[in-house]
Amino acid sequence: MSEIKHSNDEKYNVYMGMGGKKLIHREPWSNPDAETYLTGIDYYEHPRLCRQKLHELYPMIVDGIEIPETDAPIPKPKLGKDISSNSEQHTVRWGDSETGTFLHGTFFKTPEDVFNFSPLEHADFSKWRGSVVENYDFSDEETIYQRYRAKLPEEWGDKAPEGSAAGDIGFYNTMFMWPLLTFGWELFLECCLDDRFERIMNEFAEINRRVFRAFARLPINFVTCHDDIVMTRGPVCSPQWMNKYIFPRYEEYWSILKSARKEVIFMADGCMDAYADNVFACGARGIISEPYTDYKAIARKHKDCFIAGEGDNRILDRNDPAEIRAMVESMVETGKISRGYMMSIGNHIPWNVSPEGIKHYLDLSAEIGYR
């Protein structure tokens, strides 16, 4: 992508820091009741028609709300707000369905279990029941490549359409998530400072080396790399630990992608202020995060970088028109700083957020959301 040209795909333009006058949206969305409220079409009875109407009403939403292939009715979810189980095996409602369980690290009971584990010897994670999210076979690069290639149009051949954001691949365990999900929070934090942990991280790094080599061969223009390296109050691990185990891997993997003319979008929950510069220095084109992050500071420092996630669902849920207006006006201000800015509710629009508040947000965005 050495020669960056404007495209008919506005999502591509914003990714590349060339956004037009109208601010577009990336909305992480799982609120069927709001869709019914906004469109007047029952989402569960007519999911395709409902989504088509939603896109007609709010065409600036270019990402996060896909239109189903069929209009077959969807059963209403059984779960609600009352979660009675304290077990990690419980699930909670997520949009029109429910989450998986929150079981991570179930195969490990002690630090010695962790230090005796070899990620490379167990590189087929397909039997891990989703506990590591990326529960697939990572035994070799070709297996990885074929699994992802099957998801992309055959007619693209070896190259994605030029100037298109279609077909971008996402990977959840860019590096930090591997030990966190494999061992669980407690054992990860108990073991991560031990010298014996270095071998384990090196083996996870080799697994991901296969992943990113496979991605470099795919007909895609963008890869979204997820790692929750921060929480709402900032970093999980120290800069020293990150500079040893994480950031050098980012730089290596993303250089593999960039040499194949692909761009990286980094995604992390929490407050990215402390590590945003590191992520850009490693080669990312942009950052998707949550409203705890200072997006204006990032936009001023990294000219026309891609950023999204400044909006706050707590403001939507309070449904105070004045507060929602102040938030939208602030988001528009950031959009004027960076041509890579995309409006987005960074901490998600889950099923229990006020439909009225969502409508205020979208209607006001449609009205004043311009650079």
Disulfide bonds with the S-S distance in Angstrom:
none
